[in-house]
């Protein structure tokens, strides 16, 4: 079982907030330059998130 993790307050107010802002800005940039709908951005973010998701298969290999 994985140990629970939480960002520290310094991280939340620093790198986490910066990363969030950059991701939002890049998604808006993508929409502006491609005229894609929000659903396409969500699909892209879902694919990216799947790279970080922990699955049972990863533990079995």
Number of C-alpha atoms within 10 A of each C-alpha: 3 4 4 5 6 7 10 10 9 10 12 14 11 11 12 15 12 12 12 11 12 12 12 11 12 11 17 16 12 15 15 11 9 9 11 12 11 12 9 13 15 12 11 13 13 11 11 11 10 11 8 8 9 9 9 8 7 8 7 6 5
